[in-house]
């Protein structure tokens, strides 16, 4: 089993390095981690590899832009081909460009745009967002009957975005409650799907 995961991880790294001829190591740390924990998630290993490849390709497109607004400020999360974009960009045009480039990558089924344009996000606001996300992750880990590895948490301007796959409605409600009751959270936006949702794996027509 360990050899299988090592081969999969190495396959992701090799494919990603082929896409990114330079600076591949920082980007691949996240991709390797995604694949390593998939055994505890509801995604298949194949889906995790595909998602990691999509993530690297989007980052590569962002890196090719003359204006590095996207690469520096847009956070990307990919689950089963669904791409969630969050963050604060300096210019409104960057929001449009972030979505346009994400759709260019093969395998992308949906792009969820939650990127905000803000000239005054500030270090204090960013630090608070990081604190909120970390608090939610810790609380999810300690919450009974919630598989915390199935959830991704992103916070932008005190708005929490949840993405992932819930075992059932009760688990989803518990996870959402954890996020909404964390200090400083103003709003929770959920893009979590249930494990038995027929839309999982479907390609929009």
Secondary structure as the mmCIF struct_conf table of DSSP 4:
data_model
#
loop_
_struct_conf.conf_type_id
_struct_conf.id
_struct_conf.beg_label_comp_id
_struct_conf.beg_label_asym_id
_struct_conf.beg_label_seq_id
_struct_conf.end_label_comp_id
_struct_conf.end_label_asym_id
_struct_conf.end_label_seq_id
HELX_RH_AL_P HELX_RH_AL_P1 UNK A 2 UNK A 19
BEND BEND1 UNK A 21 UNK A 23
HELX_RH_AL_P HELX_RH_AL_P2 UNK A 24 UNK A 36
TURN_TY1_P TURN_TY1_P1 UNK A 37 UNK A 37
HELX_RH_3T_P HELX_RH_3T_P1 UNK A 38 UNK A 40
BEND BEND2 UNK A 41 UNK A 43
HELX_RH_AL_P HELX_RH_AL_P3 UNK A 45 UNK A 63
TURN_TY1_P TURN_TY1_P2 UNK A 64 UNK A 64
BEND BEND3 UNK A 65 UNK A 67
TURN_TY1_P TURN_TY1_P3 UNK A 68 UNK A 68
HELX_RH_AL_P HELX_RH_AL_P4 UNK A 69 UNK A 73
STRN STRN1 UNK A 74 UNK A 79
TURN_TY1_P TURN_TY1_P4 UNK A 80 UNK A 81
STRN STRN2 UNK A 82 UNK A 89
BEND BEND4 UNK A 90 UNK A 91
HELX_RH_AL_P HELX_RH_AL_P5 UNK A 92 UNK A 103
TURN_TY1_P TURN_TY1_P5 UNK A 104 UNK A 104
BEND BEND5 UNK A 105 UNK A 105
TURN_TY1_P TURN_TY1_P6 UNK A 106 UNK A 107
STRN STRN3 UNK A 110 UNK A 117
BEND BEND6 UNK A 119 UNK A 119
HELX_RH_AL_P HELX_RH_AL_P6 UNK A 122 UNK A 142
BEND BEND7 UNK A 143 UNK A 143
TURN_TY1_P TURN_TY1_P7 UNK A 144 UNK A 145
HELX_RH_3T_P HELX_RH_3T_P2 UNK A 148 UNK A 150
STRN STRN4 UNK A 151 UNK A 156
TURN_TY1_P TURN_TY1_P8 UNK A 157 UNK A 158
STRN STRN5 UNK A 159 UNK A 166
BEND BEND8 UNK A 167 UNK A 168
HELX_RH_AL_P HELX_RH_AL_P7 UNK A 169 UNK A 180
TURN_TY1_P TURN_TY1_P9 UNK A 181 UNK A 181
BEND BEND9 UNK A 182 UNK A 182
TURN_TY1_P TURN_TY1_P10 UNK A 183 UNK A 184
STRN STRN6 UNK A 187 UNK A 194
TURN_TY1_P TURN_TY1_P11 UNK A 195 UNK A 196
TURN_TY1_P TURN_TY1_P12 UNK A 198 UNK A 201
HELX_LH_PP_P HELX_LH_PP_P1 UNK A 202 UNK A 204
#
